[in-house]
Amino acid sequence: MNQVTADRGWLIIDDDEVFAQTLANALTRRGYRTDVAHNARDA
């Protein structure tokens, strides 16, 4: 993981919990920080 990637993060908001977690896992494996919310209130 390089420093540029480690400093970036993604907020994933999707009501499909499986899709949101799958996307978060893929981004995390590539060195990104991720947060997952399943609705606007949680975001």
N, CA, C and O atoms as a GROMACS GRO file, in nm:
protein
  172
    1MET      N    1   0.085  -0.117   0.000
    1MET     CA    2   0.000   0.000   0.000
    1MET      C    3   0.090   0.123   0.000
    1MET      O    4   0.186   0.131   0.077
    2ASN      N    5   0.058   0.216  -0.085
    2ASN     CA    6   0.137   0.339  -0.087
    2ASN      C    7   0.068   0.447  -0.004
    2ASN      O    8  -0.050   0.435   0.031
    3GLN      N    9   0.141   0.551   0.027
    3GLN     CA   10   0.089   0.656   0.115
    3GLN      C   11  -0.031   0.728   0.055
    3GLN      O   12  -0.125   0.762   0.128
    4VAL      N   13  -0.031   0.751  -0.074
    4VAL     CA   14  -0.143   0.821  -0.138
    4VAL      C   15  -0.271   0.741  -0.119
    4VAL      O   16  -0.375   0.798  -0.083
    5THR      N   17  -0.266   0.611  -0.143
    5THR     CA   18  -0.384   0.526  -0.128
    5THR      C   19  -0.430   0.521   0.017
    5THR      O   20  -0.550   0.525   0.044
    6ALA      N   21  -0.337   0.512   0.110
    6ALA     CA   22  -0.373   0.500   0.252
    6ALA      C   23  -0.442   0.625   0.303
    6ALA      O   24  -0.521   0.616   0.397
    7ASP      N   25  -0.416   0.740   0.244
    7ASP     CA   26  -0.477   0.864   0.289
    7ASP      C   27  -0.617   0.885   0.233
    7ASP      O   28  -0.686   0.978   0.275
    8ARG      N   29  -0.659   0.803   0.143
    8ARG     CA   30  -0.791   0.820   0.081
    8ARG      C   31  -0.890   0.724   0.144
    8ARG      O   32  -0.855   0.613   0.186
    9GLY      N   33  -1.013   0.767   0.149
    9GLY     CA   34  -1.116   0.682   0.206
    9GLY      C   35  -1.244   0.688   0.124
    9GLY      O   36  -1.266   0.782   0.047
   10TRP      N   37  -1.325   0.588   0.140
   10TRP     CA   38  -1.453   0.578   0.071
   10TRP      C   39  -1.564   0.560   0.173
   10TRP      O   40  -1.551   0.482   0.267
   11LEU      N   41  -1.672   0.632   0.154
   11LEU     CA   42  -1.795   0.609   0.228
   11LEU      C   43  -1.891   0.543   0.131
   11LEU      O   44  -1.932   0.603   0.032
   12ILE      N   45  -1.927   0.420   0.161
   12ILE     CA   46  -2.016   0.343   0.074
   12ILE      C   47  -2.154   0.342   0.139
   12ILE      O   48  -2.170   0.295   0.251
   13ILE      N   49  -2.253   0.393   0.067
   13ILE     CA   50  -2.390   0.397   0.117
   13ILE      C   51  -2.476   0.318   0.019
   13ILE      O   52  -2.494   0.358  -0.096
   14ASP      N   53  -2.529   0.206   0.066
   14ASP     CA   54  -2.614   0.123  -0.019
   14ASP      C   55  -2.703   0.038   0.070
   14ASP      O   56  -2.656  -0.016   0.170
   15ASP      N   57  -2.830   0.026   0.035
   15ASP     CA   58  -2.920  -0.054   0.117
   15ASP      C   59  -2.901  -0.204   0.095
   15ASP      O   60  -2.956  -0.285   0.170
   16ASP      N   61  -2.825  -0.242  -0.006
   16ASP     CA   62  -2.790  -0.383  -0.028
   16ASP      C   63  -2.664  -0.413   0.053
   16ASP      O   64  -2.553  -0.383   0.010
   17GLU      N   65  -2.684  -0.473   0.170
   17GLU     CA   66  -2.573  -0.493   0.263
   17GLU      C   67  -2.463  -0.582   0.205
   17GLU      O   68  -2.345  -0.557   0.228
   18VAL      N   69  -2.500  -0.685   0.131
   18VAL     CA   70  -2.401  -0.776   0.073
   18VAL      C   71  -2.316  -0.702  -0.029
   18VAL      O   72  -2.193  -0.714  -0.028
   19PHE      N   73  -2.379  -0.627  -0.118
   19PHE     CA   74  -2.305  -0.551  -0.219
   19PHE      C   75  -2.212  -0.449  -0.154
   19PHE      O   76  -2.096  -0.438  -0.191
   20ALA      N   77  -2.264  -0.375  -0.057
   20ALA     CA   78  -2.185  -0.271   0.009
   20ALA      C   79  -2.062  -0.331   0.076
   20ALA      O   80  -1.953  -0.275   0.066
   21GLN      N   81  -2.078  -0.443   0.144
   21GLN     CA   82  -1.965  -0.505   0.212
   21GLN      C   83  -1.866  -0.565   0.113
   21GLN      O   84  -1.745  -0.560   0.135
   22THR      N   85  -1.916  -0.622   0.004
   22THR     CA   86  -1.828  -0.677  -0.099
   22THR      C   87  -1.743  -0.566  -0.160
   22THR      O   88  -1.623  -0.584  -0.179
   23LEU      N   89  -1.804  -0.454  -0.191
   23LEU     CA   90  -1.730  -0.340  -0.245
   23LEU      C   91  -1.629  -0.288  -0.144
   23LEU      O   92  -1.515  -0.258  -0.180
   24ALA      N   93  -1.669  -0.277  -0.019
   24ALA     CA   94  -1.577  -0.230   0.086
   24ALA      C   95  -1.458  -0.324   0.098
   24ALA      O   96  -1.344  -0.278   0.111
   25ASN      N   97  -1.482  -0.453   0.095
   25ASN     CA   98  -1.373  -0.550   0.105
   25ASN      C   99  -1.276  -0.536  -0.012
   25ASN      O  100  -1.154  -0.541   0.008
   26ALA      N  101  -1.329  -0.519  -0.132
   26ALA     CA  102  -1.243  -0.505  -0.250
   26ALA      C  103  -1.157  -0.379  -0.240
   26ALA      O  104  -1.038  -0.383  -0.271
   27LEU      N  105  -1.215  -0.269  -0.197
   27LEU     CA  106  -1.139  -0.145  -0.183
   27LEU      C  107  -1.036  -0.155  -0.071
   27LEU      O  108  -0.924  -0.104  -0.084
   28THR      N  109  -1.072  -0.220   0.038
   28THR     CA  110  -0.979  -0.237   0.150
   28THR      C  111  -0.858  -0.320   0.107
   28THR      O  112  -0.745  -0.287   0.143
   29ARG      N  113  -0.881  -0.424   0.030
   29ARG     CA  114  -0.770  -0.506  -0.020
   29ARG      C  115  -0.676  -0.425  -0.108
   29ARG      O  116  -0.558  -0.459  -0.120
   30ARG      N  117  -0.726  -0.320  -0.168
   30ARG     CA  118  -0.643  -0.234  -0.254
   30ARG      C  119  -0.582  -0.117  -0.176
   30ARG      O  120  -0.518  -0.030  -0.235
   31GLY      N  121  -0.602  -0.116  -0.045
   31GLY     CA  122  -0.535  -0.018   0.038
   31GLY      C  123  -0.616   0.103   0.078
   31GLY      O  124  -0.562   0.196   0.139
   32TYR      N  125  -0.745   0.106   0.044
   32TYR     CA  126  -0.828   0.220   0.080
   32TYR      C  127  -0.896   0.197   0.215
   32TYR      O  128  -0.925   0.083   0.252
   33ARG      N  129  -0.920   0.306   0.287
   33ARG     CA  130  -1.003   0.300   0.407
   33ARG      C  131  -1.149   0.304   0.361
   33ARG      O  132  -1.182   0.375   0.266
   34THR      N  133  -1.235   0.228   0.426
   34THR     CA  134  -1.376   0.227   0.388
   34THR      C  135  -1.464   0.236   0.512
   34THR      O  136  -1.430   0.186   0.619
   35ASP      N  137  -1.577   0.302   0.495
   35ASP     CA  138  -1.685   0.302   0.592
   35ASP      C  139  -1.811   0.265   0.515
   35ASP      O  140  -1.830   0.309   0.402
   36VAL      N  141  -1.896   0.185   0.578
   36VAL     CA  142  -2.018   0.139   0.512
   36VAL      C  143  -2.139   0.185   0.592
   36VAL      O  144  -2.143   0.170   0.714
   37ALA      N  145  -2.237   0.240   0.522
   37ALA     CA  146  -2.366   0.275   0.580
   37ALA      C  147  -2.473   0.217   0.489
   37ALA      O  148  -2.455   0.206   0.368
   38HIS      N  149  -2.586   0.181   0.550
   38HIS     CA  150  -2.692   0.119   0.471
   38HIS      C  151  -2.811   0.210   0.448
   38HIS      O  152  -2.910   0.172   0.385
   39ASN      N  153  -2.802   0.332   0.501
   39ASN     CA  154  -2.905   0.433   0.475
   39ASN      C  155  -2.848   0.570   0.507
   39ASN      O  156  -2.740   0.582   0.564
   40ALA      N  157  -2.921   0.672   0.470
   40ALA     CA  158  -2.872   0.810   0.487
   40ALA      C  159  -2.855   0.846   0.634
   40ALA      O  160  -2.763   0.921   0.668
   41ARG      N  161  -2.939   0.796   0.718
   41ARG     CA  162  -2.928   0.827   0.861
   41ARG      C  163  -2.796   0.776   0.918
   41ARG      O  164  -2.731   0.846   0.995
   42ASP      N  165  -2.755   0.656   0.880
   42ASP     CA  166  -2.629   0.599   0.929
   42ASP      C  167  -2.508   0.667   0.868
   42ASP      O  168  -2.400   0.668   0.928
   43ALA      N  169  -2.525   0.725   0.750
   43ALA     CA  170  -2.412   0.790   0.682
   43ALA      C  171  -2.373   0.914   0.755
   43ALA      O  172  -2.280   0.984   0.714
   0.00000   0.00000   0.00000
